[in-house]
């Protein structure tokens, strides 16, 4: 029953946090800068505190890794990975793509995932080996068979470095060789869109563990595949991710390898 208890707490935290963020959506947003384009608002901070307090109220001995406050490490096999407002820049500008990402790792295996799409009021959930769900209904990845018929999604990091330049090359290539590439600015939401089958593939550089932890489980439980860009095994502490409906994955890896080698 521990999985269900963990999921219930994650869902409760996501709903409470969503309410806090919505309270700020119509207010003037006080913005701090972690970098020139890397923003943080009071909504991020209040959301994160509420999520952490909700988790620790139930599970006092669990460890936390969160975007704004960092690591609260304890001698526990349970680690919560929290992005209290994924898509902060979108939120600040009123662009309708931002959400909350909460995952729980047990013995270094992501076992519980919740992503709340705040704008559309959609809740994505997953327990390891029990499928992925959107608002309680089972979801599955697409059945698209070829790249030319695929719709992809990506994101760009805050630092305009070598990885950013490589990603621009990939963006151009896949824009030319697929149905299109979208860039919406919230990785957890992008991964959930992949899990529901409305896009067929996703890649990005320079993401953090809290960006991908929940989405990874949701995609895999929906039947998708996640690796590094070269097809090697992925883990959430690496700085690159390639996710797909599994069918087009090998073709994505081959195309990427031809561009960035």
Residue pairs with C-beta under 8 A, 6 or more apart in sequence:
3 111
3 112
3 127
3 128
3 130
4 127
5 58
6 59
6 78
6 104
6 111
6 112
7 112
7 114
7 125
7 127
9 54
9 55
9 58
9 59
10 55
10 102
10 103
10 104
10 112
10 113
10 114
10 125
11 114
11 123
11 125
12 54
13 50
13 51
13 54
13 55
13 102
13 114
14 51
14 100
14 102
14 114
14 115
14 116
14 123
15 116
15 123
16 50
16 51
16 54
17 47
17 50
17 51
17 84
17 100
17 116
18 100
18 116
18 118
20 43
20 46
20 47
20 50
21 43
21 47
21 85
21 91
21 98
21 100
21 118
22 118
24 41
24 42
24 43
24 46
25 91
25 94
29 41
29 42
29 43
29 91
29 92
30 41
30 42
31 39
31 40
31 41
31 92
32 39
32 40
32 41
33 39
33 40
34 40
35 158
35 159
36 158
37 89
37 158
38 158
39 88
39 89
39 92
40 68
40 88
41 85
41 88
41 91
41 92
43 85
43 91
44 67
44 68
44 84
44 85
44 88
45 68
45 84
47 84
47 85
47 100
48 66
48 67
48 68
48 69
48 82
48 84
48 85
49 69
51 66
51 82
51 84
51 100
51 102
52 64
52 66
52 69
52 72
52 80
52 82
55 62
55 64
55 80
56 62
56 64
59 78
61 74
61 76
61 78
62 74
62 76
62 78
62 79
62 80
62 104
63 71
63 72
63 73
63 74
63 76
63 78
63 79
63 80
64 71
64 72
64 79
64 80
64 82
65 71
65 72
65 79
65 80
65 81
65 82
65 209
65 210
66 72
66 80
66 81
66 82
66 83
66 84
66 210
67 82
67 83
67 84
67 208
67 210
68 84
77 106
77 107
78 104
78 105
78 106
79 104
79 105
79 108
80 102
80 103
80 104
80 105
81 101
81 102
81 103
81 104
81 105
81 110
81 209
81 210
81 213
81 214
81 236
82 101
82 102
82 103
82 210
83 100
83 101
83 102
83 188
83 208
83 210
83 211
84 100
85 91
85 98
85 99
85 100
86 98
86 99
86 100
86 101
86 186
86 187
86 188
86 189
86 211
87 95
87 97
87 98
87 99
87 184
87 185
87 186
87 189
88 98
89 95
89 185
90 96
90 97
90 98
90 184
90 185
90 186
91 98
95 185
96 119
96 120
97 119
97 184
97 185
97 186
97 189
98 118
98 119
98 185
98 186
98 189
99 115
99 116
99 117
99 118
99 119
99 186
99 188
99 189
100 114
100 115
100 116
100 118
100 188
101 114
101 115
101 188
101 210
101 211
101 213
101 214
101 215
102 113
102 114
102 115
102 214
103 110
103 112
103 113
103 114
103 210
103 213
103 214
103 216
103 217
104 110
104 111
104 112
105 111
105 213
106 112
109 128
110 128
110 213
110 214
110 216
110 217
110 236
111 127
111 128
111 217
112 126
112 127
112 128
112 217
113 124
113 125
113 126
113 132
113 213
113 214
113 215
113 216
113 217
113 218
113 221
114 123
114 124
114 125
114 214
115 123
115 124
115 125
115 188
115 189
115 191
115 192
115 214
115 215
115 218
116 122
116 123
116 124
117 123
117 124
117 189
117 192
122 134
122 135
122 192
123 134
123 135
124 132
124 133
124 134
124 139
124 192
124 195
124 214
124 218
125 132
125 133
125 218
126 132
126 133
126 214
126 217
126 218
126 221
126 222
127 221
128 217
128 221
129 221
130 221
131 138
131 221
131 222
132 138
132 139
132 195
132 217
132 218
132 219
132 221
132 222
133 139
134 192
134 195
134 196
139 195
139 196
139 197
139 222
140 195
140 197
140 222
140 223
141 194
141 195
141 197
141 200
141 219
141 222
141 223
141 224
141 244
141 245
141 246
142 197
142 198
142 199
142 200
142 245
143 197
143 245
143 247
144 150
144 151
144 200
144 245
144 247
144 248
145 247
145 248
146 248
146 251
147 174
147 177
147 178
147 248
147 251
147 252
147 255
148 177
148 178
148 179
149 178
149 179
150 178
150 179
150 200
150 201
150 248
151 178
151 179
151 180
151 181
151 182
151 198
151 199
151 200
152 174
152 178
152 180
152 181
152 182
152 199
152 200
152 201
152 202
152 203
153 181
153 182
153 183
153 184
153 190
153 193
153 194
153 199
153 201
153 202
154 167
154 170
154 171
154 174
154 181
154 182
154 183
154 202
154 203
154 204
155 183
155 184
155 185
155 187
155 190
155 204
155 207
156 164
156 167
156 183
156 204
157 163
157 164
157 167
157 204
157 205
157 206
157 207
158 206
159 206
163 205
163 206
163 239
163 240
164 205
166 205
166 259
166 260
167 203
167 204
167 205
169 259
169 260
170 203
170 256
170 259
170 260
171 181
171 183
173 255
173 259
174 181
174 255
175 181
177 255
182 199
184 190
187 202
187 204
187 207
187 211
187 212
187 215
188 211
188 212
188 214
188 215
190 199
190 202
190 204
190 215
191 202
191 212
191 214
191 215
191 216
191 218
191 219
191 243
192 215
192 218
193 199
194 200
194 201
194 202
194 219
194 222
194 224
194 243
194 244
194 245
195 215
195 218
195 219
195 221
195 222
195 224
196 222
197 222
197 245
200 244
200 245
200 248
201 242
201 243
201 244
201 245
201 248
201 249
201 252
202 241
202 242
202 243
202 244
203 229
203 240
203 241
203 242
203 243
203 252
203 256
204 240
204 241
205 239
205 240
206 239
206 240
207 239
207 240
207 241
209 236
209 237
212 236
212 241
213 236
215 243
216 226
216 234
216 236
216 241
216 243
219 225
219 226
219 243
220 226
223 245
223 246
224 243
224 244
224 245
224 246
225 243
225 244
225 245
225 246
225 249
226 234
226 241
226 242
226 243
227 233
227 234
227 242
227 249
227 253
228 234
228 238
228 240
228 241
228 242
229 240
229 241
229 242
229 253
229 256
229 260
230 253
230 256
230 257
231 242
231 249
231 250
231 253
234 241
234 242
242 249
242 252
242 253
242 256
244 252
